[in-house]
Amino acid sequence: MASAGLRTELECSICLHIYTDPVTLRCGHNFCRVCIDQVLNTQNGSGVYSCPECREEFQERPELRRNITLCNIVENFLSTQPHQKEITGIRCTYCVDSPVPAVKSCLMCEASLCDKHLKVHSKSAEHVLSEPSTNPESRKCSVHKELFKYYCAKDATCICVSCSLAGEHRGHRVEMLDEASEKKKKKLRNVLQKLIRKKEKTEERVRSLEEQRRKAQEKSTGEAERVTALFIDIRRRLDDQEKRVLSEISRRGEQVSLSLTDVIQKLKVKKGELSRKMRHIEELCNMTDPLTLLQETDGNLCDPEEEGGDEDMGRHDGGDEDMGGHDGGDEDTREHDGGDEDTGGHDGSDWGVELISHLSDTLSDLIRYVTFYVQGPADILLDVNTASNRILISDDLKTATCTGISQNRLETLERFQYHQVMSRRGFTSGRHYWDVEISRSGVWRVGMCYPSIDRRGHQSHIGDNNKSWGLCGGWGCNKCSVIHNSKVIQFPHQISSARVRICLEYEAGRLSFYELCDPIIHLKTFTSTFTEPLHAIFYVWAGCIKL
């Protein structure tokens, strides 16, 4: 019981809990610092402050001083108490032996009541009950100490009866608390509905952005995989090309080596024969017997000029340096000196330059293709205003279909008479590419044109003028072809793929067509100095074309 009495003395009269950081007012009463701060905050507008315990008034907000002695007592008391489950919320004011949660607070008594004490509490009208509160004073007028019953709409504050009759709010429009509360709730519900709609829109936006992020990540992953596969294929092609070139170099080198080996062997035989003749002649020159010398057969002493011809000897007079200074190497030496024809070129310079040039062109094509690929395709949309009335354009402006039904569009100067349509977008700079899917049936042309191209007559067809370049194909055509200014270049084969790629390098003046198969086949590159914007253009008859 002594412990219970001490506990009561150590409880804050505002929160009814053990003091937390106790402070003292000038009147001597102690409170938790947080609790008394809240009470004083509610009294700010009244012009006077009072102690919740003794009602002593202060003209200025009282200074709060920490009660060190009480703080030490609280700490010592708590250290000696067995651990109890702390009750959250408001406790009953009258249950001093053990903490019991309160269910109601009496505004007149300024006390919180548990179920037990609520049953015996006064039921008179002046004892107004409310939800449990730690600060009953907040529901009373700080000037008249009366319960708030009205709401001043002008000053947006709760007031008591005296304030409405004789106070500073006299003559203002006032409402009952319940009525004002319902009006505020109505406004809050409207605000809540707006916030709910705004939240729903925000959530929808978040979902949309998350979906875009997911698609972007998927696209990035897919592009990374395709680029990786692309470079793997490029490395494979380069390795194959390296093997072919090295094999060709080895083959031609071996061919030259074998040819030169044969020539060297012949020259060595000739050298031995000449050496033998030279020794025999030297022996004859050293003879002292004239008869023996004169009886020697002339057949063994033939003149090199008679045997090989003065022409050949004269031709190789300057060849001593190349042949090591040997004399008389007429026939075989001529074969060696002029042997490029037989050996295919001993130094290999011609075919070496040819191989290097071919490799350089291949590498340039690969670099150009990779540059286009990494950059990504251009967004091409069809221009309905240019579409022939025999061409149906899809809603997404990506498909052109030949139809036997007229679309009854208004005939204008920019509309094509025959089965053609142009893109909305024109290019005046940069590198761009896009892919086109072509139907297996029908006749088609795809390419680029200037916007000044004719829109009437057969001269308006892609490639049948000097303002457009096209790739042509379709059923009834044994071979695919390209066309510009009515000049047709046929390919030796019909393209097998249903997809083609168009690449534009505006500043470089290059327009290239590729067949998208495995491996990709370069069909044709036009070169020109472009003088106008270039638009994609499509011709389709008895089929469709998709971007």
C-alpha positions as CSV (number, residue, x, y, z in Angstrom):
1,M,0.0,0.0,0.0
2,A,2.9,2.3,0.7
3,S,4.2,1.6,-2.8
4,A,0.7,2.4,-4.2
5,G,0.6,5.7,-2.3
6,L,4.0,6.7,-3.5
7,R,3.1,5.8,-7.1
8,T,0.0,8.1,-6.8
9,E,2.3,11.0,-5.7
10,L,4.6,10.4,-8.6
11,E,1.8,10.5,-11.2
12,C,1.3,13.5,-13.5
13,S,-2.2,15.0,-13.0
14,I,-2.5,15.5,-16.8
15,C,-1.5,12.1,-18.3
16,L,-2.0,10.1,-15.1
17,H,1.3,8.3,-15.7
18,I,4.5,8.3,-13.8
19,Y,6.4,11.5,-14.4
20,T,8.5,11.7,-17.5
21,D,11.1,14.5,-17.4
22,P,9.2,16.3,-14.6
23,V,9.1,20.2,-14.6
24,T,7.8,22.7,-12.0
25,L,5.6,25.8,-12.4
26,R,6.0,28.9,-10.2
27,C,3.0,27.7,-8.2
28,G,5.0,24.5,-7.2
29,H,3.0,21.9,-9.1
30,N,4.8,19.3,-11.1
31,F,4.0,17.9,-14.6
32,C,5.6,15.9,-17.4
33,R,7.3,18.4,-19.7
34,V,5.4,17.2,-22.7
35,C,2.0,17.3,-20.9
36,I,2.3,20.9,-19.6
37,D,3.6,22.1,-22.9
38,Q,0.5,20.8,-24.6
39,V,-1.7,22.5,-22.1
40,L,0.1,25.9,-22.4
41,N,-0.1,25.6,-26.2
42,T,-3.9,25.5,-26.0
43,Q,-3.9,28.6,-23.8
44,N,-1.8,30.7,-26.2
45,G,-4.7,32.6,-27.7
46,S,-6.4,33.4,-24.4
47,G,-3.9,36.0,-23.3
48,V,-3.6,34.3,-19.8
49,Y,-2.0,31.0,-18.7
50,S,-3.1,28.9,-15.7
51,C,-1.9,25.9,-13.8
52,P,-4.1,22.8,-14.5
53,E,-3.8,21.9,-10.9
54,C,-4.5,25.0,-8.8
55,R,-5.8,27.4,-11.6
56,E,-3.2,30.1,-10.6
57,E,-2.9,32.4,-13.6
58,F,0.2,33.8,-15.2
59,Q,0.2,36.9,-17.5
60,E,3.1,35.4,-19.5
61,R,3.8,31.9,-20.4
62,P,5.5,30.4,-17.3
63,E,9.1,29.2,-17.5
64,L,9.4,25.4,-17.0
65,R,12.2,24.3,-14.6
66,R,13.3,20.7,-14.5
67,N,12.7,19.2,-11.0
68,I,15.9,17.2,-10.5
69,T,14.9,15.8,-7.1
70,L,11.6,14.5,-8.4
71,C,13.3,13.1,-11.4
72,N,15.7,11.1,-9.2
73,I,12.8,9.9,-7.0
74,V,11.0,8.6,-10.1
75,E,14.0,6.8,-11.4
76,N,14.6,5.1,-8.0
77,F,11.0,4.1,-7.7
78,L,10.8,2.6,-11.1
79,S,14.0,0.6,-10.5
80,T,12.4,-1.1,-7.4
81,Q,9.1,-2.0,-9.2
82,P,8.5,-5.4,-10.7
83,H,8.0,-5.3,-14.5
84,Q,4.4,-4.7,-15.4
85,K,2.7,-4.6,-18.7
86,E,2.3,-0.9,-19.5
87,I,-1.2,0.2,-20.3
88,T,-1.4,2.2,-23.4
89,G,-3.9,5.0,-23.7
90,I,-5.8,6.8,-20.9
91,R,-6.1,5.3,-17.4
92,C,-8.9,5.6,-14.9
93,T,-8.4,8.5,-12.6
94,Y,-9.9,6.6,-9.6
95,C,-8.2,3.3,-9.9
96,V,-5.1,4.2,-7.9
97,D,-4.1,0.7,-6.7
98,S,-3.6,-0.7,-10.2
99,P,-3.8,1.0,-13.6
100,V,-7.1,0.4,-15.4
101,P,-7.8,1.7,-18.9
102,A,-10.5,4.5,-19.1
103,V,-13.5,4.2,-21.4
104,K,-14.9,7.8,-21.0
105,S,-13.8,11.1,-19.7
106,C,-16.1,13.6,-17.7
107,L,-15.6,17.1,-18.9
108,M,-17.1,18.6,-15.8
109,C,-15.2,16.5,-13.3
110,E,-12.1,16.5,-15.5
111,A,-11.6,12.8,-14.8
112,S,-11.3,9.7,-16.8
113,L,-13.5,6.7,-15.9
114,C,-13.2,3.0,-16.3
115,D,-16.3,0.8,-16.8
116,K,-16.6,0.3,-13.0
117,H,-16.5,4.0,-12.1
118,L,-18.6,5.0,-15.1
119,K,-21.5,3.0,-13.7
120,V,-21.6,5.0,-10.5
121,H,-20.8,8.3,-12.1
122,S,-23.4,11.1,-12.1
123,K,-25.9,11.0,-15.0
124,S,-26.8,14.6,-14.8
125,A,-26.7,16.7,-18.0
126,E,-23.8,19.0,-16.8
127,H,-21.6,15.9,-16.5
128,V,-20.7,15.7,-20.2
129,L,-19.0,12.5,-21.2
130,S,-16.6,12.2,-24.1
131,E,-13.9,9.9,-25.4
132,P,-11.0,9.4,-23.0
133,S,-8.8,12.5,-23.0
134,T,-5.5,13.3,-21.4
135,N,-6.3,17.0,-21.4
136,P,-10.0,17.8,-20.5
137,E,-9.0,21.5,-20.3
138,S,-8.7,21.5,-24.0
139,R,-12.5,21.2,-24.2
140,K,-13.2,24.3,-22.0
141,C,-12.9,28.0,-22.6
142,S,-9.7,29.2,-21.0
143,V,-11.4,32.5,-20.1
144,H,-14.8,31.5,-18.8
145,K,-13.9,27.9,-17.9
146,E,-17.0,26.7,-19.6
147,L,-17.4,23.8,-22.0
148,F,-17.2,24.7,-25.7
149,K,-20.7,24.5,-27.2
150,Y,-20.5,26.7,-30.3
151,Y,-18.3,27.2,-33.3
152,C,-17.5,30.8,-34.5
153,A,-17.4,30.6,-38.3
154,K,-15.7,34.0,-38.7
155,D,-12.8,33.2,-36.4
156,A,-12.8,29.5,-37.1
157,T,-12.6,28.6,-33.4
158,C,-14.7,26.8,-30.7
159,I,-16.4,29.1,-28.1
160,C,-18.5,28.8,-25.0
161,V,-21.9,30.3,-24.3
162,S,-20.4,33.4,-22.6
163,C,-18.1,34.1,-25.5
164,S,-21.0,34.0,-27.9
165,L,-23.1,36.4,-25.7
166,A,-20.7,38.9,-24.1
167,G,-17.2,38.0,-25.4
168,E,-15.2,39.0,-28.4
169,H,-17.3,36.7,-30.6
170,R,-20.6,38.6,-29.9
171,G,-22.4,39.3,-33.1
172,H,-20.4,36.7,-35.1
173,R,-22.2,33.9,-37.0
174,V,-22.0,30.9,-34.6
175,E,-23.2,27.3,-35.0
176,M,-23.7,24.3,-32.8
177,L,-20.6,22.1,-32.6
178,D,-22.5,19.1,-34.1
179,E,-23.8,21.2,-37.0
180,A,-20.3,22.8,-37.6
181,S,-18.8,19.4,-37.3
182,E,-21.1,17.9,-40.0
183,K,-20.3,20.8,-42.3
184,K,-16.6,20.2,-41.9
185,K,-17.0,16.5,-42.3
186,K,-18.9,17.2,-45.6
187,K,-16.0,19.4,-46.8
188,L,-13.5,16.8,-45.7
189,R,-15.4,14.1,-47.5
190,N,-15.3,16.2,-50.7
191,V,-11.6,16.7,-50.2
192,L,-11.2,13.0,-49.5
193,Q,-13.0,12.1,-52.7
194,K,-10.7,14.4,-54.7
195,L,-7.7,12.9,-53.0
196,I,-8.9,9.4,-53.7
197,R,-9.4,10.2,-57.4
198,K,-6.0,11.9,-57.4
199,K,-4.4,8.9,-55.7
200,E,-6.1,6.6,-58.2
201,K,-4.7,8.6,-61.1
202,T,-1.3,8.6,-59.4
203,E,-1.4,4.9,-58.9
204,E,-2.5,4.5,-62.6
205,R,0.4,6.7,-63.6
206,V,2.8,4.7,-61.4
207,R,1.5,1.4,-63.0
208,S,1.9,2.9,-66.5
209,L,5.5,4.1,-65.7
210,E,6.3,0.8,-64.2
211,E,5.0,-1.0,-67.3
212,Q,7.1,1.4,-69.5
213,R,10.1,0.7,-67.3
214,R,9.5,-3.0,-67.6
215,K,9.2,-2.8,-71.4
216,A,12.3,-0.6,-71.5
217,Q,14.2,-3.1,-69.5
218,E,13.0,-6.0,-71.7
219,K,13.8,-4.0,-74.8
220,S,17.3,-3.2,-73.4
221,T,17.9,-6.8,-72.6
222,G,16.7,-7.9,-76.0
223,E,18.8,-5.4,-77.8
224,A,21.8,-6.4,-75.7
225,E,21.2,-10.0,-76.6
226,R,20.8,-9.2,-80.3
227,V,23.9,-7.0,-80.3
228,T,25.9,-9.7,-78.6
229,A,24.7,-12.2,-81.2
230,L,25.5,-9.8,-83.9
231,F,29.1,-9.3,-82.8
232,I,29.4,-13.1,-82.3
233,D,28.3,-13.5,-85.9
234,I,30.7,-10.8,-87.0
235,R,33.6,-12.4,-85.2
236,R,32.7,-15.7,-86.8
237,R,32.6,-14.2,-90.3
238,L,35.9,-12.4,-89.7
239,D,37.5,-15.7,-88.5
240,D,36.2,-17.5,-91.6
241,Q,37.4,-14.7,-93.8
242,E,40.8,-14.8,-92.1
243,K,41.1,-18.6,-92.6
244,R,40.1,-18.2,-96.3
245,V,42.6,-15.4,-96.9
246,L,45.4,-17.2,-95.1
247,S,44.6,-20.4,-97.0
248,E,44.7,-18.4,-100.3
249,I,48.0,-16.7,-99.4
250,S,49.5,-20.1,-98.5
251,R,48.2,-21.7,-101.7
252,R,49.6,-19.0,-103.9
253,G,52.8,-18.8,-102.0
254,E,53.3,-22.6,-102.4
255,Q,52.5,-22.2,-106.1
256,V,55.1,-19.5,-106.5
257,S,57.6,-21.5,-104.5
258,L,57.2,-24.7,-106.6
259,S,57.5,-22.7,-109.8
260,L,60.7,-21.0,-108.7
261,T,62.1,-24.3,-107.4
262,D,61.7,-25.8,-110.9
263,V,63.4,-22.8,-112.5
264,I,66.3,-22.9,-110.0
265,Q,66.8,-26.6,-110.7
266,K,67.0,-26.0,-114.4
267,L,69.5,-23.1,-113.9
268,K,71.7,-25.3,-111.7
269,V,71.8,-28.0,-114.4
270,K,72.7,-25.3,-117.0
271,K,75.3,-23.9,-114.7
272,G,77.0,-27.3,-114.3
273,E,77.0,-27.8,-118.1
274,L,78.5,-24.4,-118.6
275,S,81.2,-25.1,-116.0
276,R,82.2,-28.3,-117.8
277,K,82.4,-26.6,-121.2
278,M,84.5,-23.8,-119.6
279,R,87.0,-26.3,-118.1
280,H,87.3,-28.1,-121.4
281,I,88.0,-24.9,-123.3
282,E,90.6,-23.8,-120.7
283,E,92.3,-27.2,-121.2
284,L,92.3,-26.6,-125.0
285,C,93.7,-23.1,-124.6
286,N,96.6,-24.5,-122.5
287,M,97.6,-27.1,-125.2
288,T,100.9,-26.6,-126.9
289,D,100.3,-29.1,-129.7
290,P,98.6,-27.3,-132.6
291,L,97.6,-30.5,-134.3
292,T,95.7,-31.8,-131.3
293,L,93.9,-28.5,-130.8
294,L,92.9,-28.3,-134.4
295,Q,91.7,-31.9,-134.5
296,E,89.2,-31.2,-131.6
297,T,85.5,-31.4,-132.8
298,D,83.8,-28.0,-133.1
299,G,80.5,-29.4,-131.9
300,N,81.8,-29.5,-128.4
301,L,83.0,-25.9,-128.7
302,C,79.8,-24.2,-129.9
303,D,79.6,-20.4,-129.5
304,P,77.2,-19.3,-126.8
305,E,75.9,-16.7,-129.2
306,E,75.1,-19.3,-131.9
307,E,73.6,-21.7,-129.3
308,G,71.5,-19.2,-127.4
309,G,71.1,-16.3,-129.8
310,D,72.6,-12.9,-129.5
311,E,69.2,-11.4,-128.8
312,D,68.8,-13.4,-125.6
313,M,72.3,-12.7,-124.4
314,G,71.8,-9.0,-125.1
315,R,68.5,-9.1,-123.3
316,H,70.1,-10.4,-120.1
317,D,73.2,-8.3,-120.1
318,G,71.8,-6.3,-117.3
319,G,70.5,-9.4,-115.5
320,D,73.9,-10.4,-114.0
321,E,73.1,-8.8,-110.8
322,D,69.8,-10.6,-110.4
323,M,71.4,-14.0,-111.4
324,G,74.5,-13.7,-109.3
325,G,76.7,-12.5,-112.2
326,H,76.6,-15.8,-114.2
327,D,77.1,-15.5,-117.9
328,G,75.3,-17.4,-120.7
329,G,72.0,-18.0,-118.9
330,D,70.0,-17.2,-122.0
331,E,66.9,-19.4,-122.3
332,D,66.4,-20.3,-118.7
333,T,67.3,-16.8,-117.5
334,R,64.7,-15.4,-119.8
335,E,62.1,-17.8,-118.4
336,H,63.0,-16.5,-114.9
337,D,63.1,-12.8,-115.7
338,G,59.9,-12.9,-117.6
339,G,58.4,-15.6,-115.4
340,D,55.6,-13.6,-113.9
341,E,53.2,-15.0,-116.4
342,D,54.2,-18.6,-115.6
343,T,54.3,-18.3,-111.9
344,G,51.4,-15.9,-111.5
345,G,53.6,-13.1,-110.1
346,H,56.5,-14.1,-107.9
347,D,56.0,-11.2,-105.5
348,G,52.2,-11.7,-105.2
349,S,51.6,-7.9,-105.1
350,D,48.6,-8.0,-107.4
351,W,46.5,-10.6,-105.6
352,G,47.7,-9.3,-102.2
353,V,46.3,-5.8,-103.0
354,E,43.1,-7.4,-104.2
355,L,42.6,-9.4,-101.0
356,I,43.4,-6.4,-98.8
357,S,40.9,-4.2,-100.8
358,H,38.3,-6.9,-100.4
359,L,38.8,-7.2,-96.7
360,S,38.7,-3.4,-96.3
361,D,35.4,-3.3,-98.2
362,T,34.0,-6.1,-96.0
363,L,35.1,-4.4,-92.8
364,S,33.6,-1.1,-93.9
365,D,30.2,-2.8,-94.6
366,L,30.3,-4.5,-91.2
367,I,31.1,-1.2,-89.4
368,R,28.3,0.6,-91.3
369,Y,25.8,-2.2,-90.6
370,V,26.7,-2.2,-86.9
371,T,26.4,1.6,-86.7
372,F,22.9,1.4,-88.1
373,Y,21.9,-1.5,-85.9
374,V,23.0,0.0,-82.6
375,Q,21.3,3.3,-83.5
376,G,17.9,1.6,-83.8
377,P,15.2,1.8,-86.5
378,A,13.6,5.1,-87.6
379,D,9.9,5.5,-86.8
380,I,8.2,5.6,-90.2
381,L,4.5,6.5,-90.4
382,L,2.5,6.4,-93.6
383,D,0.9,9.7,-94.8
384,V,-2.8,9.1,-95.6
385,N,-2.9,12.4,-97.5
386,T,-0.5,11.0,-100.1
387,A,-2.1,7.5,-100.3
388,S,-3.8,6.4,-103.5
389,N,-7.5,5.7,-103.2
390,R,-6.7,2.1,-104.0
391,I,-4.4,1.8,-100.9
392,L,-5.9,1.0,-97.5
393,I,-3.9,2.5,-94.6
394,S,-4.1,0.8,-91.2
395,D,-5.0,2.8,-88.0
396,D,-1.5,2.7,-86.7
397,L,-0.2,4.0,-90.1
398,K,2.2,1.1,-90.4
399,T,0.5,-1.1,-93.1
400,A,-0.5,-0.4,-96.7
401,T,-2.8,-2.9,-98.4
402,C,-3.9,-2.9,-102.0
403,T,-7.7,-3.0,-102.2
404,G,-10.2,-3.1,-105.1
405,I,-12.5,-0.8,-103.2
406,S,-11.9,3.0,-103.6
407,Q,-11.4,4.8,-100.3
408,N,-13.1,7.9,-101.6
409,R,-10.5,10.2,-100.2
410,L,-10.5,13.8,-101.5
411,E,-8.4,14.1,-104.6
412,T,-5.6,16.6,-104.1
413,L,-2.3,17.5,-105.8
414,E,-0.3,15.5,-103.2
415,R,-2.3,12.3,-103.6
416,F,-0.8,9.6,-105.8
417,Q,-2.9,8.4,-108.7
418,Y,-1.6,4.9,-108.7
419,H,-0.9,2.3,-105.9
420,Q,1.6,4.3,-103.9
421,V,1.9,6.1,-100.5
422,M,4.7,8.2,-99.0
423,S,5.8,8.6,-95.4
424,R,5.0,11.6,-93.3
425,R,8.6,12.0,-92.2
426,G,11.3,13.3,-94.4
427,F,15.1,13.1,-93.7
428,T,17.5,15.9,-94.4
429,S,20.5,14.6,-92.4
430,G,21.9,11.7,-90.4
431,R,21.9,7.9,-90.7
432,H,18.6,6.0,-90.6
433,Y,17.3,2.6,-91.3
434,W,13.9,0.8,-91.2
435,D,12.7,-2.7,-92.1
436,V,9.8,-3.6,-94.4
437,E,7.8,-6.8,-94.5
438,I,6.5,-7.7,-97.9
439,S,3.6,-10.1,-98.7
440,R,4.6,-13.2,-100.7
441,S,1.8,-12.4,-103.3
442,G,1.5,-9.2,-105.3
443,V,3.9,-6.8,-106.9
444,W,5.8,-4.3,-104.8
445,R,8.4,-1.6,-104.8
446,V,10.0,0.0,-101.8
447,G,12.4,2.9,-101.7
448,M,12.8,6.6,-101.2
449,C,11.8,9.7,-103.1
450,Y,11.9,13.5,-103.1
451,P,8.6,15.3,-102.1
452,S,8.7,16.9,-105.6
453,I,8.0,13.6,-107.3
454,D,5.1,13.5,-109.8
455,R,1.9,12.2,-108.4
456,R,0.2,11.5,-111.7
457,G,1.0,9.2,-114.6
458,H,3.3,6.2,-114.9
459,Q,6.4,8.4,-114.5
460,S,5.3,8.7,-110.8
461,H,6.2,5.1,-110.1
462,I,9.1,4.4,-107.8
463,G,12.3,4.4,-109.9
464,D,10.7,5.5,-113.1
465,N,12.1,9.0,-112.6
466,N,15.2,10.8,-111.3
467,K,13.5,11.7,-108.0
468,S,13.2,8.2,-106.6
469,W,15.2,5.0,-105.9
470,G,13.5,1.6,-105.5
471,L,13.8,-2.1,-104.9
472,C,11.3,-4.1,-107.0
473,G,9.9,-7.7,-106.8
474,G,6.8,-9.8,-106.7
475,W,5.0,-12.7,-108.3
476,G,5.6,-13.0,-112.0
477,C,9.1,-11.6,-111.5
478,N,11.8,-14.3,-111.8
479,K,14.4,-11.9,-110.4
480,C,14.5,-9.0,-108.0
481,S,15.9,-5.7,-109.2
482,V,16.7,-2.1,-108.3
483,I,15.6,0.9,-110.3
484,H,16.4,4.6,-110.6
485,N,15.7,7.0,-113.4
486,S,14.1,4.1,-115.4
487,K,17.4,2.2,-115.3
488,V,16.9,-1.3,-114.0
489,I,19.6,-3.5,-112.5
490,Q,18.5,-7.1,-112.0
491,F,20.0,-9.5,-109.4
492,P,20.9,-13.0,-110.3
493,H,18.4,-14.4,-107.8
494,Q,15.0,-13.7,-106.4
495,I,15.1,-12.7,-102.8
496,S,13.9,-15.5,-100.5
497,S,13.1,-13.4,-97.4
498,A,9.9,-11.5,-96.8
499,R,11.8,-8.7,-95.1
500,V,14.1,-6.1,-96.5
501,R,16.1,-3.3,-94.9
502,I,16.6,0.3,-96.2
503,C,19.5,2.3,-95.0
504,L,20.1,6.0,-95.6
505,E,23.3,8.0,-95.1
506,Y,22.1,11.4,-96.1
507,E,25.4,13.4,-95.9
508,A,27.4,10.6,-97.5
509,G,24.8,10.3,-100.3
510,R,24.3,6.5,-99.8
511,L,21.0,4.6,-100.1
512,S,21.4,0.9,-99.5
513,F,19.1,-2.1,-99.7
514,Y,19.5,-5.4,-97.8
515,E,17.8,-8.7,-97.7
516,L,17.1,-9.7,-94.1
517,C,18.1,-13.4,-94.2
518,D,20.8,-15.4,-92.5
519,P,23.3,-14.1,-93.3
520,I,22.1,-10.6,-94.3
521,I,22.7,-10.0,-98.0
522,H,23.7,-6.6,-99.3
523,L,21.7,-6.0,-102.5
524,K,22.5,-2.6,-103.8
525,T,23.9,0.8,-102.7
526,F,22.9,3.9,-104.7
527,T,25.2,6.9,-104.4
528,S,24.1,10.5,-105.1
529,T,24.2,14.0,-103.8
530,F,20.8,14.5,-102.2
531,T,19.2,17.9,-102.8
532,E,15.8,17.5,-101.1
533,P,14.3,15.8,-98.0
534,L,14.0,12.1,-98.6
535,H,10.7,10.3,-97.8
536,A,10.1,6.6,-97.7
537,I,7.8,5.5,-100.5
538,F,5.9,2.2,-101.2
539,Y,4.1,0.7,-104.1
540,V,1.9,-2.3,-103.6
541,W,-0.4,-4.2,-105.9
542,A,-2.4,-7.3,-104.9
543,G,-0.8,-7.6,-101.5
544,C,0.4,-5.5,-98.5
545,I,3.5,-4.0,-97.1
546,K,4.1,-3.6,-93.3
547,L,6.6,-1.4,-91.5
